[in-house]
Amino acid sequence: MKSLVVYDSMFGNTEKIANEIGRYLGRETKVLSVGKVNKDDIGKLDLLVVGSPTHGGRPTDVITKFINTIPRNLKVVFFDTRFEKSEQGFGLKILLSVIGFATEKMERQFGILGGKVFTESMGFIVTDKEGPIKKGEMERLKNWVEKIRSKLKVLMVK
Ligand SMILES: Cc1cc2nc3c(=O)[nH]c(=O)nc-3n(C[C@H](O)[C@H](O)[C@H](O)COP(=O)(O)O)c2cc1C
């Protein structure tokens, strides 16, 4: 199963998540910062995972640009890092509800381009702007990757 995990990260949290996803996806997985991706890297892939921190309710500009280059027929899954809405004070809670998170925007953008998201996106919680990643998120990550792997395996056997 050849996969690639592409990420952007300002403080290293999304990078950490990307590396863990890569580890659970298995040996044939590459993990690359979005600035290091070449066209050849997204050639013959079974799965592409794209992750971004949430900035102002959306993915970063470089990730938005990268999504425009993804072949529409690829199996693509998105993730983001974000604040936990329920843990915030009243004002920020309302703001986060209104502006949403990066995965929604990435899914919508890829959809408008004609792509179809392979399976549910995931948001991973950071406890502050610079992290750290909330306790328990790595367990959730492992379960999410397991689901993706099972779905891929079923398709590849067919
Ligand atoms: C400029 C800026 C804007 C942000 N806006 C949001 C936001 O709208 N919603 C949110 O949940 N988190 C927001 N955050 C917090 C980021 O989610 C957090 O910094 C990020 O997940 C950390 O990932 P990184 O270490 O990979 O950069 C923002 C952070 C920065 C620096």
The ligand as an ORCA input file, in Angstrom:
! r2SCAN-3c Opt
* xyz 0 1
  C      -2.710     32.677     13.063
  C      -3.410     31.546     13.756
  C      -4.775     31.404     13.609
  C      -5.437     30.336     14.249
  N      -6.780     30.184     14.066
  C      -7.394     29.079     14.604
  C      -8.772     28.837     14.347
  O      -9.452     29.588     13.640
  N      -9.349     27.752     14.887
  C      -8.643     26.869     15.665
  O      -9.221     25.889     16.112
  N      -7.332     27.074     15.934
  C      -6.692     28.161     15.426
  N      -5.371     28.369     15.674
  C      -4.631     27.413     16.502
  C      -4.056     26.328     15.615
  O      -5.032     25.348     15.442
  C      -2.785     25.738     16.240
  O      -1.813     26.748     16.332
  C      -2.272     24.592     15.371
  O      -3.148     23.518     15.375
  C      -0.935     24.097     15.844
  O      -0.435     23.285     14.816
  P       1.059     23.450     14.322
  O       1.922     23.230     15.526
  O       1.253     22.365     13.320
  O       1.229     24.804     13.723
  C      -4.702     29.422     15.056
  C      -3.312     29.595     15.194
  C      -2.661     30.629     14.559
  C      -1.181     30.776     14.710
*
